Amino acid sequence: MMIRTLLAGLSLIAFTGAVHAQDVAAGEKSFNKCRSCHQVGETAKNSVGPELNGLFGRKSGAVEGYKYSDANKNSGITWDEAVFAEYIKDPKGKIPGTKMSFSGIKNEQEIKDLTAFLKQFKADGKKG
């Protein structure tokens, strides 16, 4: 009886982990919401918004050649998963005065998937 209970518990943990895992393919689909303003990859360039290669670990307002708002340049933010999750839910709420006119992504799983997609792009745009 104890082994069955243990196995059932482990199965539940494994199933729950799979449901909450980050899905890069789903994140790429979610990135379609961003694609009209942002680019990633080896040929990425600044557009309406800055290119997003190497986003995590970078300071806000630091992409060369992109004209940021003073709010972004002076935010003091270094992008990590937690800060990105807060920002992408409500960009103007996280950085009042940002130029980014996007209503946000509210779904936690979608944010995790988008994060996984973006994290694969190093500063040079190569996947790593």
CYANA upper distance limits for C-alpha pairs under 8 A (distance plus 0.5 A):
  1 MET  CA      5 THR  CA      6.80
  2 MET  CA      6 LEU  CA      6.64
  3 ILE  CA      7 LEU  CA      6.54
  4 ARG  CA      8 ALA  CA      6.56
  5 THR  CA      9 GLY  CA      6.64
  6 LEU  CA     10 LEU  CA      6.68
  7 LEU  CA     11 SER  CA      6.55
  8 ALA  CA     12 LEU  CA      6.72
  9 GLY  CA     13 ILE  CA      6.77
 10 LEU  CA     14 ALA  CA      6.63
 11 SER  CA     15 PHE  CA      6.53
 12 LEU  CA     16 THR  CA      6.48
 13 ILE  CA     17 GLY  CA      6.56
 14 ALA  CA     18 ALA  CA      6.78
 15 PHE  CA     19 VAL  CA      6.84
 16 THR  CA     20 HIS  CA      6.86
 17 GLY  CA     21 ALA  CA      6.47
 20 HIS  CA    109 GLN  CA      7.52
 22 GLN  CA    109 GLN  CA      8.01
 22 GLN  CA    112 LYS  CA      6.18
 22 GLN  CA    113 ASP  CA      5.37
 22 GLN  CA    116 ALA  CA      6.59
 23 ASP  CA     27 GLY  CA      6.67
 23 ASP  CA    112 LYS  CA      8.29
 23 ASP  CA    113 ASP  CA      5.43
 23 ASP  CA    116 ALA  CA      7.32
 23 ASP  CA    117 PHE  CA      8.27
 24 VAL  CA     28 GLU  CA      6.64
 24 VAL  CA    113 ASP  CA      6.16
 24 VAL  CA    114 LEU  CA      7.57
 24 VAL  CA    116 ALA  CA      5.92
 24 VAL  CA    117 PHE  CA      5.22
 25 ALA  CA     29 LYS  CA      6.95
 25 ALA  CA    113 ASP  CA      8.28
 25 ALA  CA    117 PHE  CA      7.81
 26 ALA  CA     30 SER  CA      6.72
 26 ALA  CA    110 GLU  CA      8.01
 26 ALA  CA    113 ASP  CA      6.41
 26 ALA  CA    114 LEU  CA      7.81
 27 GLY  CA     31 PHE  CA      6.57
 27 GLY  CA    110 GLU  CA      7.26
 27 GLY  CA    111 ILE  CA      8.30
 27 GLY  CA    112 LYS  CA      8.18
 27 GLY  CA    113 ASP  CA      4.67
 27 GLY  CA    114 LEU  CA      4.31
 27 GLY  CA    115 THR  CA      7.50
 27 GLY  CA    116 ALA  CA      7.07
 27 GLY  CA    117 PHE  CA      5.54
 27 GLY  CA    118 LEU  CA      8.39
 28 GLU  CA     32 ASN  CA      7.44
 28 GLU  CA    113 ASP  CA      8.40
 28 GLU  CA    114 LEU  CA      7.13
 28 GLU  CA    117 PHE  CA      6.28
 30 SER  CA     34 CYS  CA      8.20
 30 SER  CA    110 GLU  CA      7.47
 30 SER  CA    113 ASP  CA      8.26
 30 SER  CA    114 LEU  CA      6.59
 31 PHE  CA     35 ARG  CA      6.57
 31 PHE  CA    114 LEU  CA      6.92
 31 PHE  CA    117 PHE  CA      8.49
 32 ASN  CA     36 SER  CA      8.03
 34 CYS  CA     38 HIS  CA      6.27
 35 ARG  CA     39 GLN  CA      6.59
 36 SER  CA     48 VAL  CA      8.37
 37 CYS  CA     47 SER  CA      6.37
 37 CYS  CA     48 VAL  CA      5.27
 37 CYS  CA     49 GLY  CA      5.50
 37 CYS  CA     50 PRO  CA      8.28
 38 HIS  CA     46 ASN  CA      7.50
 38 HIS  CA     47 SER  CA      6.74
 38 HIS  CA     48 VAL  CA      7.42
 38 HIS  CA     49 GLY  CA      5.72
 38 HIS  CA     50 PRO  CA      6.46
 38 HIS  CA     51 GLU  CA      5.88
 38 HIS  CA     52 LEU  CA      7.16
 39 GLN  CA     44 ALA  CA      5.51
 39 GLN  CA     45 LYS  CA      6.80
 39 GLN  CA     46 ASN  CA      7.61
 39 GLN  CA     47 SER  CA      8.01
 39 GLN  CA     50 PRO  CA      8.02
 39 GLN  CA     51 GLU  CA      5.38
 39 GLN  CA     52 LEU  CA      6.72
 39 GLN  CA     53 ASN  CA      8.43
 40 VAL  CA     44 ALA  CA      5.45
 40 VAL  CA     45 LYS  CA      8.33
 40 VAL  CA     51 GLU  CA      6.42
 40 VAL  CA     52 LEU  CA      5.98
 40 VAL  CA     53 ASN  CA      5.90
 40 VAL  CA    118 LEU  CA      8.34
 40 VAL  CA    121 PHE  CA      7.55
 40 VAL  CA    125 GLY  CA      6.86
 41 GLY  CA     53 ASN  CA      7.15
 41 GLY  CA    121 PHE  CA      7.01
 41 GLY  CA    124 ASP  CA      8.31
 41 GLY  CA    125 GLY  CA      4.66
 41 GLY  CA    126 LYS  CA      6.62
 41 GLY  CA    127 LYS  CA      8.15
 42 GLU  CA    124 ASP  CA      6.88
 42 GLU  CA    125 GLY  CA      4.60
 42 GLU  CA    126 LYS  CA      6.18
 43 THR  CA    125 GLY  CA      7.75
 44 ALA  CA     51 GLU  CA      6.46
 44 ALA  CA     53 ASN  CA      8.19
 44 ALA  CA    125 GLY  CA      7.59
 45 LYS  CA     50 PRO  CA      7.83
 45 LYS  CA     51 GLU  CA      6.00
 46 ASN  CA     50 PRO  CA      4.95
 46 ASN  CA     51 GLU  CA      5.36
 46 ASN  CA     65 GLY  CA      8.01
 46 ASN  CA     66 TYR  CA      6.84
 47 SER  CA     51 GLU  CA      7.71
 49 GLY  CA     66 TYR  CA      8.15
 49 GLY  CA    100 MET  CA      8.08
 50 PRO  CA     63 VAL  CA      7.13
 50 PRO  CA     66 TYR  CA      6.43
 51 GLU  CA     63 VAL  CA      8.08
 52 LEU  CA    118 LEU  CA      7.92
 53 ASN  CA    118 LEU  CA      7.90
 53 ASN  CA    121 PHE  CA      5.77
 53 ASN  CA    122 LYS  CA      6.11
 53 ASN  CA    123 ALA  CA      5.34
 53 ASN  CA    124 ASP  CA      7.23
 53 ASN  CA    125 GLY  CA      5.78
 54 GLY  CA     58 ARG  CA      7.39
 54 GLY  CA    119 LYS  CA      7.72
 54 GLY  CA    121 PHE  CA      6.34
 54 GLY  CA    122 LYS  CA      4.92
 54 GLY  CA    123 ALA  CA      4.35
 54 GLY  CA    124 ASP  CA      7.86
 54 GLY  CA    125 GLY  CA      7.82
 55 LEU  CA     79 TRP  CA      6.97
 55 LEU  CA    118 LEU  CA      7.94
 55 LEU  CA    119 LYS  CA      7.86
 55 LEU  CA    122 LYS  CA      8.45
 55 LEU  CA    123 ALA  CA      7.95
 56 PHE  CA     78 THR  CA      8.17
 56 PHE  CA     79 TRP  CA      5.45
 56 PHE  CA     80 ASP  CA      5.52
 56 PHE  CA     81 GLU  CA      7.74
 56 PHE  CA    119 LYS  CA      7.22
 57 GLY  CA     78 THR  CA      6.46
 57 GLY  CA     79 TRP  CA      5.82
 57 GLY  CA     80 ASP  CA      6.48
 58 ARG  CA     62 ALA  CA      7.64
 58 ARG  CA     78 THR  CA      6.03
 58 ARG  CA     79 TRP  CA      6.12
 59 LYS  CA     76 GLY  CA      7.75
 59 LYS  CA     77 ILE  CA      6.28
 59 LYS  CA     78 THR  CA      4.69
 59 LYS  CA     79 TRP  CA      6.67
 60 SER  CA     72 ASN  CA      6.38
 60 SER  CA     73 LYS  CA      6.59
 60 SER  CA     75 SER  CA      7.46
 60 SER  CA     76 GLY  CA      7.46
 60 SER  CA     77 ILE  CA      5.91
 60 SER  CA     78 THR  CA      6.43
 60 SER  CA     79 TRP  CA      7.31
 61 GLY  CA     68 TYR  CA      6.34
 61 GLY  CA     69 SER  CA      8.45
 61 GLY  CA     72 ASN  CA      5.84
 61 GLY  CA     73 LYS  CA      4.83
 61 GLY  CA     74 ASN  CA      8.24
 62 ALA  CA     73 LYS  CA      7.86
 68 TYR  CA     72 ASN  CA      6.72
 68 TYR  CA     73 LYS  CA      6.87
 68 TYR  CA     99 LYS  CA      8.06
 69 SER  CA     73 LYS  CA      6.90
 69 SER  CA     97 GLY  CA      7.66
 69 SER  CA     98 THR  CA      6.34
 69 SER  CA     99 LYS  CA      6.59
 70 ASP  CA     74 ASN  CA      6.35
 70 ASP  CA     97 GLY  CA      8.23
 70 ASP  CA     98 THR  CA      8.33
 71 ALA  CA     75 SER  CA      6.27
 71 ALA  CA     95 ILE  CA      6.94
 71 ALA  CA     96 PRO  CA      7.21
 71 ALA  CA     97 GLY  CA      5.81
 71 ALA  CA     98 THR  CA      6.11
 72 ASN  CA     95 ILE  CA      7.24
 72 ASN  CA     97 GLY  CA      8.28
 72 ASN  CA     98 THR  CA      6.46
 75 SER  CA     95 ILE  CA      7.44
 77 ILE  CA     83 VAL  CA      8.31
 78 THR  CA     83 VAL  CA      8.31
 79 TRP  CA     83 VAL  CA      6.40
 79 TRP  CA     84 PHE  CA      6.57
 80 ASP  CA     84 PHE  CA      6.45
 81 GLU  CA     85 ALA  CA      6.55
 81 GLU  CA    115 THR  CA      7.42
 82 ALA  CA     86 GLU  CA      6.88
 83 VAL  CA     87 TYR  CA      6.60
 84 PHE  CA     88 ILE  CA      6.42
 84 PHE  CA    115 THR  CA      8.42
 85 ALA  CA     89 LYS  CA      6.85
 85 ALA  CA    111 ILE  CA      6.80
 85 ALA  CA    112 LYS  CA      8.36
 86 GLU  CA     90 ASP  CA      7.30
 86 GLU  CA     91 PRO  CA      8.37
 86 GLU  CA     94 LYS  CA      7.25
 87 TYR  CA     91 PRO  CA      5.22
 87 TYR  CA     92 LYS  CA      8.44
 87 TYR  CA     93 GLY  CA      8.09
 87 TYR  CA     94 LYS  CA      5.81
 87 TYR  CA     95 ILE  CA      8.05
 88 ILE  CA    104 GLY  CA      5.76
 88 ILE  CA    105 ILE  CA      6.36
 88 ILE  CA    106 LYS  CA      8.41
 88 ILE  CA    111 ILE  CA      8.08
 89 LYS  CA    103 SER  CA      8.21
 89 LYS  CA    104 GLY  CA      5.00
 89 LYS  CA    105 ILE  CA      5.30
 89 LYS  CA    106 LYS  CA      5.63
 90 ASP  CA     94 LYS  CA      6.72
 90 ASP  CA    102 PHE  CA      8.41
 90 ASP  CA    103 SER  CA      6.94
 90 ASP  CA    104 GLY  CA      5.52
 90 ASP  CA    105 ILE  CA      8.02
 91 PRO  CA     95 ILE  CA      6.54
 91 PRO  CA     96 PRO  CA      8.23
 91 PRO  CA     98 THR  CA      7.79
 91 PRO  CA    100 MET  CA      7.31
 91 PRO  CA    101 SER  CA      8.34
 91 PRO  CA    102 PHE  CA      7.45
 91 PRO  CA    103 SER  CA      7.91
 91 PRO  CA    104 GLY  CA      7.09
 92 LYS  CA     96 PRO  CA      5.26
 92 LYS  CA     97 GLY  CA      7.04
 92 LYS  CA     98 THR  CA      6.49
 92 LYS  CA    100 MET  CA      7.84
 92 LYS  CA    101 SER  CA      8.30
105 ILE  CA    110 GLU  CA      7.96
105 ILE  CA    111 ILE  CA      7.33
106 LYS  CA    110 GLU  CA      8.46
106 LYS  CA    111 ILE  CA      8.10
107 ASN  CA    111 ILE  CA      6.81
108 GLU  CA    112 LYS  CA      6.82
109 GLN  CA    113 ASP  CA      6.65
110 GLU  CA    114 LEU  CA      6.54
111 ILE  CA    115 THR  CA      6.52
112 LYS  CA    116 ALA  CA      6.73
113 ASP  CA    117 PHE  CA      6.79
114 LEU  CA    118 LEU  CA      6.72
115 THR  CA    119 LYS  CA      6.45
116 ALA  CA    120 GLN  CA      7.16
117 PHE  CA    121 PHE  CA      8.27
120 GLN  CA    126 LYS  CA      8.49
120 GLN  CA    127 LYS  CA      5.62
120 GLN  CA    128 GLY  CA      6.11
121 PHE  CA    125 GLY  CA      5.72
121 PHE  CA    126 LYS  CA      6.08
121 PHE  CA    127 LYS  CA      5.18
121 PHE  CA    128 GLY  CA      6.97
122 LYS  CA    126 LYS  CA      6.08
122 LYS  CA    127 LYS  CA      6.58
122 LYS  CA    128 GLY  CA      6.88
